[in-house]
Amino acid sequence: MAAELTAHELIAKHRPTLDQALEAIRTRAYWSPHPEHPKAYGEHGSLDAAAGKAAFDALLGTRLDLGQPGTDDWVGGEVSPYGTELGVTYPHADIETLLPAMKAGQRAWQDAGAETRAVVCLEILKRISDRTHEFAHAVMHTSGQAFMMAFQAGGPHAQDRGLEAVAYAYVEQVRTPDTAEWTKPQGKRDPLALTKRFTPVPRGIALVIGCNTFPTWNGYPGLFASLATGNAVLVKPHPRAVLPLALTVGVAREVLAAAGFDPNLVTLAAERPGEGIAKTLAVRPEIKIIDYTGSTAFGDWLEANARQAQVYTEKAGVNTVIVESTGNYKGMLSNLAFSLSLYSGQMCTTPQNLLIPRDGIRTDEGPKTYDEVVADLARAVDGLLGDDARANALLGAIVNPDVKARLEAAAGLGEVALASREISNPEFPQAVVRTPVIVKLDGAKPDDEAAYMSECFGPVSFAVAMDSAADAVELLRRSIREKGAMTVGAYTTDEQVDEAIQEVCLEEAAQLSLNLTGGVYVNQTAAFSDFHGSGGNPAANAALCDGAFVANRFRVVEVRREA
């Protein structure tokens, strides 16, 4: 097909950004090409706030025709956590038609080379970035995130993670040269001489299984890592969060076609209610890579049953914060209150267990008992969320009835230190908005262990009284080893406790944040610098992003001949 965008043009346009991304993952310093502030958009072809909202509104009640082959039905049914029926329908695919069509364009995509693939991916990301306001509303009304979080996490931060994956993919593919001349001396005989060619070869079709809470942030790393390494990508969104990824597929197909490649390298697999096509697709012989974010049960099933594929999972864990001592008591309380409240705790990185010595902690305000620490934290959360407008902007909406049920059941697990309350949202009266609950538990009571040793996804945290800091460290070790953790936090001014916590996290491969009291929170990570997950404990078998996340999406095939 004729290319509207040549490789030369795309390299000239995007190579400087790729080089900056390569430098960022090398130095781990702060960098982002995607503006976080909504007012930064509206020039150079990007949609401003009004145009983005209008574009989203225009999607409601429409059929999103992606022009992909094998469409045998139109499916939909998304209802916003804020109460709106989206009414968008998507192509339902006959897999027997779609999968062969996806494979047809792979050879040309493979032959294009690592640099061309990278800059095509960057053009996709640039066009998504130009529509950030539109995507923000799509993320908000499928995930329940408040608008500003949907804008940032679903927009620039997700785009950063996609670009980060492209950068790692490029590095791994160019690690081996395209060609080499090999000569081995033979003494008095003529040397042995070979010419060798090395080609990165994609595994096949990659399957991205999307999640409800962060459809773009969690979806983009796998999508772009696979595409940049030469694989076709089949995107299977969560049935309650189809729109953000369907829009993404649409942009990808548009760019691929404009660059002269087969648009069927990226397709959508939307499903009928209750169809459960992820299980069917996951074991298809054509599927060679799977990226999944979601429940531990299905993640474990994928790892056990999708034997033909390289499987990357982000599942669930029990995130823990040890509170042993602090030199900034007010800052600690403020930081923890925000971490517990953000997006109603519906993040895989939100702290759940707060391990506090029952004899209390040392602070810059003097000693504080266990009861005082818990009560002060409850007051900090109440203060943060006391204004309903501010609370709505932080909490967003409860994403599904299961989260609401867990929140309501948590109050029966122990002594309630902070009761959850209902907040009305004047703009979206049907939204279910709840403040966090904090429940006191005793680490020495076996009956309490079932609660704090299980993930309770949502705005639920447990203040667990521990006999000592040493016991807290050992419980931290056991919970990471047995249940996994996406994040670990700790507050301590004791050098020995600090070292002990670090040692546990190094041994059990968990990402640690120490003594956060300012504007950085344990449940947030920055692309190009922070690793999201480690791949080394049961919460996830991969990290976003590192070399291991991309290197096994392709293999290097060698052709050698005598010179």
C-alpha positions in Angstrom: 0.0 0.0 0.0 1.2 3.6 -0.7 2.7 5.3 2.3 1.5 8.8 3.2 4.2 8.9 5.9 7.6 7.7 4.8 10.1 6.1 7.2 12.5 9.0 6.5 9.8 11.6 7.5 8.9 9.7 10.7 12.6 9.3 11.7 13.2 13.0 11.1 10.1 13.8 13.2 10.5 11.4 16.1 14.1 10.3 16.3 15.0 13.2 18.7 12.2 12.1 21.1 13.3 8.5 20.9 16.9 9.6 21.7 15.6 11.5 24.7 13.7 8.5 25.9 16.8 6.3 25.5 18.8 8.8 27.6 16.0 9.0 30.3 16.0 5.2 30.8 19.7 5.3 31.1 20.0 8.1 33.6 16.6 7.5 35.4 16.2 11.3 35.6 12.8 13.0 35.3 11.7 13.5 31.7 8.4 13.5 29.9 7.4 14.7 26.4 3.7 14.6 27.3 2.3 17.7 29.3 0.4 16.9 32.5 -1.6 20.2 32.6 -4.9 20.3 30.7 -4.2 23.9 29.5 -1.1 22.7 27.6 -3.3 21.3 24.9 -5.1 23.1 22.1 -2.2 24.1 19.8 -0.4 22.3 16.9 -3.3 20.1 16.1 -4.1 18.9 19.7 -7.6 19.1 21.1 -8.3 21.6 23.9 -10.6 20.9 26.8 -13.8 21.9 25.0 -12.9 20.1 21.7 -11.9 17.0 23.6 -15.2 16.9 25.6 -17.1 17.5 22.4 -15.2 14.6 20.6 -16.1 12.3 23.5 -19.7 13.3 23.6 -19.9 12.7 19.8 -18.9 9.1 20.4 -21.8 8.3 22.7 -24.4 6.2 21.2 -22.4 5.5 18.0 -20.9 2.5 16.3 -17.1 2.6 16.3 -16.2 0.9 13.0 -12.5 0.2 12.9 -12.6 -1.3 9.5 -11.1 -4.6 10.6 -11.9 -7.9 8.9 -14.1 -10.7 10.2 -16.7 -8.5 11.9 -19.8 -10.7 12.6 -21.6 -8.6 15.1 -21.6 -5.3 17.1 -21.3 -5.4 20.8 -21.2 -2.9 23.7 -23.0 -2.2 27.0 -20.5 0.0 28.9 -22.1 2.0 31.8 -20.0 4.7 33.4 -19.4 4.4 37.1 -20.8 8.0 37.1 -24.1 6.6 35.8 -24.1 7.3 32.1 -24.8 4.6 29.5 -22.1 5.1 26.9 -24.1 3.3 24.1 -21.0 2.8 22.0 -20.8 -0.5 20.0 -17.7 -2.2 18.8 -16.9 -4.8 16.1 -17.2 -8.4 17.3 -14.7 -10.5 15.4 -14.8 -13.9 13.9 -11.4 -15.0 15.2 -10.9 -17.6 12.4 -11.0 -14.6 10.0 -9.2 -12.0 12.1 -6.1 -14.0 13.2 -5.0 -15.0 9.7 -5.5 -11.4 8.6 -3.3 -10.2 11.4 -0.5 -12.5 10.4 -0.5 -11.3 6.8 1.3 -8.0 7.4 3.8 -9.3 9.9 6.7 -9.9 7.4 6.7 -6.4 6.1 6.5 -5.1 9.6 9.5 -7.3 10.6 11.5 -6.3 7.6 11.0 -2.6 8.4 13.6 -2.8 11.2 13.7 -1.6 14.8 14.1 2.1 14.1 11.2 2.4 11.7 8.9 0.4 14.0 9.9 2.6 16.9 9.1 5.9 15.1 5.8 4.5 13.8 4.9 3.7 17.4 5.9 7.2 18.4 3.6 8.7 15.7 0.8 6.6 17.2 1.6 8.0 20.7 1.8 11.5 19.3 -1.7 11.3 17.8 -3.1 9.8 21.0 -1.4 12.6 22.9 -3.1 15.2 20.7 -6.5 13.7 21.7 -5.6 13.5 25.5 -8.7 15.4 26.5 -11.0 13.1 24.6 -9.2 10.0 26.0 -9.4 11.4 29.5 -13.2 11.4 29.4 -13.2 7.9 27.9 -11.0 6.7 30.8 -13.0 8.6 33.4 -16.3 7.1 32.3 -15.0 3.6 32.1 -12.8 3.4 35.2 -14.5 5.8 37.6 -11.3 7.9 38.0 -11.9 11.5 38.7 -11.3 13.7 35.7 -7.9 15.1 36.6 -6.6 11.6 37.5 -8.1 10.2 34.3 -6.5 13.0 32.3 -3.0 12.5 33.8 -2.9 8.7 34.5 -4.9 7.8 31.5 -3.2 10.4 29.2 0.4 11.6 29.6 1.4 9.0 32.2 0.1 6.1 30.1 1.7 7.6 27.0 5.0 7.8 28.9 4.7 4.2 29.8 4.1 3.3 26.1 7.1 5.4 25.0 9.2 3.8 27.7 8.4 0.3 26.4 9.3 1.4 22.9 12.7 2.7 24.1 13.5 -0.6 25.9 12.4 -2.5 22.8 14.6 -0.5 20.6 17.6 -1.0 22.9 17.2 -4.7 23.1 16.8 -5.1 19.3 19.9 -3.0 18.4 22.1 -4.7 21.0 23.1 -7.2 18.3 24.4 -5.7 15.0 22.6 -6.4 11.7 25.7 -8.0 10.2 29.2 -9.2 11.2 32.3 -10.4 9.5 33.8 -13.3 11.4 37.4 -14.5 10.8 39.2 -17.3 12.7 42.9 -17.6 12.2 44.1 -21.1 11.2 47.9 -20.8 11.5 49.5 -21.7 8.2 46.2 -22.5 6.7 43.8 -20.0 5.3 41.6 -18.4 7.9 38.0 -19.4 8.3 35.8 -16.5 7.2 32.0 -16.1 7.5 29.6 -13.4 6.9 26.7 -13.3 9.4 23.4 -11.6 9.4 21.3 -11.2 12.5 17.6 -10.5 12.4 15.2 -9.8 15.3 12.2 -12.0 14.5 8.8 -11.5 16.3 7.2 -14.3 18.2 3.8 -13.9 16.5 0.5 -12.4 17.6 0.5 -10.7 21.0 -2.7 -10.6 23.1 -3.3 -7.6 25.5 -6.0 -8.4 28.1 -7.1 -5.0 29.4 -8.2 -4.1 32.9 -11.1 -2.0 34.2 -9.3 0.5 36.4 -6.4 1.6 34.3 -7.1 0.6 30.7 -4.4 2.7 29.0 -1.8 3.0 31.8 -1.7 -0.8 32.2 -2.5 -1.6 28.5 0.1 0.6 26.7 3.3 -1.0 27.9 2.5 -4.5 26.6 0.8 -3.1 23.4 3.8 -1.0 22.4 6.5 -3.4 23.6 5.0 -6.1 21.3 4.4 -3.8 18.4 7.8 -2.2 18.5 9.4 -5.7 18.5 7.6 -6.7 15.3 4.5 -8.5 16.6 0.9 -8.0 15.6 -1.2 -7.1 18.6 -4.8 -8.2 19.4 -6.3 -6.0 22.1 -9.0 -7.6 24.3 -10.4 -4.9 26.6 -12.2 -5.4 29.8 -15.9 -5.4 28.9 -16.5 -2.4 31.2 -13.6 -0.4 29.8 -13.6 -0.9 26.0 -13.7 2.7 24.7 -10.1 3.9 25.7 -8.5 0.9 24.1 -10.8 0.8 21.1 -9.8 4.5 20.4 -6.2 3.4 20.8 -6.6 0.6 18.2 -8.3 3.1 15.9 -5.3 5.5 16.0 -2.8 2.6 15.6 -4.6 1.3 12.5 -4.7 4.8 11.0 -1.0 5.4 11.5 0.0 1.9 10.3 -1.9 2.4 7.1 -0.5 5.9 6.6 3.0 4.5 7.0 2.4 1.9 4.3 1.9 -1.1 6.7 -1.1 -3.4 7.1 -3.5 -1.8 9.7 -4.5 -5.4 10.7 -1.3 -5.5 12.7 -3.4 -4.0 15.5 -7.0 -5.1 16.0 -9.7 -5.2 18.7 -11.4 -8.2 20.2 -14.6 -6.8 21.9 -16.9 -9.4 23.4 -20.6 -10.1 24.1 -21.7 -10.1 27.7 -20.5 -13.2 29.5 -18.6 -14.5 26.5 -15.3 -14.7 28.2 -13.2 -14.8 25.1 -9.9 -14.1 27.0 -9.7 -17.8 27.9 -10.4 -18.9 24.4 -7.9 -16.5 22.8 -5.2 -17.2 25.4 -4.7 -20.8 24.4 -4.9 -20.3 20.6 -1.7 -21.5 18.9 -1.4 -18.2 17.0 -1.1 -16.3 20.3 2.6 -16.1 21.3 2.6 -13.3 23.8 0.1 -12.3 26.5 0.0 -9.2 28.7 -2.5 -9.3 31.5 -3.5 -7.1 34.4 -6.1 -8.3 36.8 -7.0 -10.9 39.4 -4.6 -13.4 40.7 -6.9 -16.3 39.9 -7.0 -15.6 36.2 -3.3 -14.5 36.1 -2.4 -17.9 37.6 -4.6 -19.7 35.1 -2.9 -17.9 32.2 0.6 -18.8 33.5 -0.4 -22.4 33.9 -2.5 -22.9 30.7 -1.2 -20.6 28.0 1.8 -22.8 27.5 2.4 -21.7 23.9 2.8 -18.0 24.9 5.2 -15.8 26.7 2.9 -14.6 29.5 3.4 -11.3 31.4 1.1 -10.8 34.4 0.4 -8.1 36.9 -1.9 -9.6 39.5 -2.6 -8.7 43.1 -0.6 -8.4 46.2 -0.8 -7.2 49.8 0.9 -3.8 50.0 2.4 -3.0 53.3 3.7 0.1 55.1 5.7 -0.2 58.3 5.3 2.7 60.7 8.2 2.5 63.2 9.2 6.1 63.8 9.3 9.4 61.9 11.0 12.8 61.9 7.9 14.5 60.3 4.8 13.2 61.9 2.4 15.6 60.2 4.0 15.0 56.8 3.8 11.2 57.3 0.1 11.4 58.2 -0.7 13.7 55.3 1.2 11.5 52.8 -0.5 8.3 54.0 -3.9 9.9 54.0 -3.5 10.9 50.4 -2.2 7.4 49.4 -5.2 5.7 51.1 -7.7 8.0 49.5 -6.5 8.4 45.9 -9.0 6.9 43.4 -10.8 5.2 46.4 -7.8 2.8 46.9 -8.6 1.2 43.5 -5.0 0.9 42.6 -2.8 -2.2 42.7 -0.2 0.0 44.5 -2.4 1.4 47.3 -1.2 0.5 50.8 -3.4 -2.0 52.6 -1.6 -3.1 55.8 -0.1 -0.5 58.2 2.1 -2.3 60.6 2.5 -0.3 63.8 4.2 -1.4 67.1 1.6 -1.7 69.8 3.9 0.2 72.2 3.8 3.2 69.8 6.3 5.1 67.8 8.9 7.9 68.2 8.1 11.2 66.4 9.3 14.8 66.2 6.2 15.6 68.3 7.2 13.1 71.0 6.1 9.5 71.6 2.8 8.4 70.0 0.9 5.3 71.1 -0.6 2.9 68.6 -4.1 4.2 69.3 -2.9 7.8 68.8 -1.2 7.0 65.5 -4.3 5.3 64.1 -6.7 8.1 65.4 -4.4 10.8 64.0 -4.3 9.1 60.6 -8.1 8.8 60.7 -8.3 12.5 61.4 -5.9 13.2 58.5 -8.1 11.3 56.1 -11.2 13.1 57.4 -9.5 16.4 57.0 -8.3 15.6 53.5 -11.8 14.5 52.4 -13.9 16.9 54.6 -14.8 19.1 51.7 -17.1 17.1 49.3 -15.8 18.8 46.2 -12.2 18.0 47.1 -13.2 14.5 48.1 -14.9 13.8 44.7 -11.8 15.1 42.9 -9.6 12.7 44.8 -11.9 9.6 45.2 -13.5 9.3 41.9 -16.3 6.7 41.8 -16.4 3.1 43.0 -15.7 1.1 39.8 -17.9 -1.9 40.4 -20.3 -3.5 43.0 -17.6 -6.0 44.2 -15.5 -3.1 45.5 -18.5 -1.6 47.3 -19.3 -5.0 48.8 -15.7 -5.5 50.1 -15.8 -2.0 51.6 -19.0 -2.6 53.5 -17.9 -6.1 54.7 -14.6 -4.7 56.0 -16.3 -2.9 58.9 -17.1 -6.3 60.4 -13.5 -7.5 60.4 -12.3 -5.6 63.5 -12.6 -2.3 65.4 -13.4 0.5 63.0 -11.0 3.4 63.5 -12.4 5.4 60.5 -15.8 4.6 59.2 -16.5 5.0 55.5 -19.0 7.6 54.6 -21.1 8.3 51.4 -20.4 11.4 49.4 -22.8 12.8 46.8 -21.5 14.0 43.5 -23.7 16.9 42.3 -22.5 16.5 38.7 -23.1 12.8 38.6 -25.8 11.9 41.2 -25.7 8.2 40.3 -22.0 7.8 41.1 -21.1 5.6 44.1 -18.6 7.6 46.1 -17.2 6.4 49.4 -14.4 7.5 51.7 -11.9 4.9 53.0 -12.4 2.7 56.0 -9.5 2.0 58.5 -9.9 -1.2 60.6 -7.8 -2.1 63.7 -6.4 -5.6 63.7 -4.0 -7.4 66.0 -1.0 -9.1 64.5 -0.7 -11.5 67.4 -4.3 -12.9 66.9 -4.6 -15.7 64.4 -8.2 -14.8 63.8 -7.2 -11.5 62.3 -4.6 -12.9 60.0 -7.1 -14.0 57.3 -8.1 -10.4 56.8 -4.7 -8.7 56.6 -3.1 -11.6 54.7 -5.6 -11.3 51.8 -5.9 -8.5 49.3 -9.0 -6.3 49.9 -9.0 -4.2 46.7 -10.6 -0.8 47.3 -10.7 1.9 50.0 -9.9 -0.5 52.8 -6.8 -0.5 55.1 -5.9 -2.4 58.2 -3.9 -0.8 61.1 -2.2 -3.9 62.4 -0.8 -3.8 66.0 2.6 -5.6 66.1 4.6 -6.7 69.2 7.8 -5.0 67.8 9.4 -3.5 64.8 11.2 -6.8 64.3 7.9 -8.6 64.2 6.6 -6.1 61.6 9.7 -6.7 59.4 9.1 -10.5 59.6 5.4 -10.1 58.7 6.4 -7.9 55.8 8.8 -10.6 54.6 6.1 -13.3 54.9 3.4 -11.3 53.2 5.6 -10.4 50.2 6.8 -14.0 49.9 3.3 -15.6 50.2 1.0 -12.9 48.7 3.3 -10.6 46.8 3.4 -6.8 46.9 3.5 -4.2 44.2 4.7 -1.6 46.7 6.2 -1.4 50.2 6.5 1.7 52.3 8.2 2.4 55.6 8.7 5.2 58.1 11.7 4.9 60.4 14.5 7.0 61.8 16.3 3.9 63.1 19.2 2.9 60.9 19.0 -0.8 61.9 15.3 -1.0 61.1 15.9 0.9 57.9 18.5 -1.7 56.9 16.3 -4.6 57.9 13.4 -3.4 55.8 15.7 -2.8 52.8 17.2 -6.3 53.2 13.7 -7.9 53.1 12.7 -6.0 50.0 16.0 -6.9 48.3 15.6 -10.6 49.2 11.9 -10.7 48.3 12.1 -8.4 45.3 9.7 -5.7 46.3 9.9 -2.0 45.4 10.4 0.1 48.5 9.6 3.8 49.3 11.1 5.2 52.5 10.0 8.1 54.6 7.7 9.8 52.1 6.3 13.0 53.6 5.9 15.3 50.7 4.3 15.3 47.2 5.5 11.8 46.1 3.4 8.9 47.2 4.0 5.2 47.6 1.2 4.3 45.1 2.6 6.4 42.2 5.5 5.6 39.9 7.2 7.7 37.2 7.9 6.3 33.8 11.5 6.3 32.6 12.7 6.2 36.3 10.6 4.1 38.6 9.9 0.4 38.1 6.3 -0.6 38.5 6.4 -4.1 40.1 9.6 -6.1 40.1 8.6 -9.5 38.5 10.2 -11.1 41.5 7.3 -11.8 43.9 3.8 -13.3 43.5 2.2 -9.9 42.7 3.6 -9.8 39.2 5.9 -11.8 37.0 7.1 -8.7 35.1 8.2 -5.1 35.7 7.0 -2.1 33.8 9.4 -1.5 32.2 12.8 -3.1 32.0 14.8 -5.1 29.5 13.2 -8.4 30.6 9.8 -7.0 29.7 10.7 -6.6 26.1 13.6 -8.9 25.2 11.6 -12.2 25.0 9.0 -10.7 22.6 11.4 -11.5 19.8 14.3 -13.8 19.1 17.4 -13.2 17.0 17.8 -15.5 14.0 21.2 -15.8 12.4 22.0 -16.5 8.8 25.7 -17.2 8.1 27.6 -18.0 4.9 31.2 -18.4 3.9 32.7 -15.0 3.0 
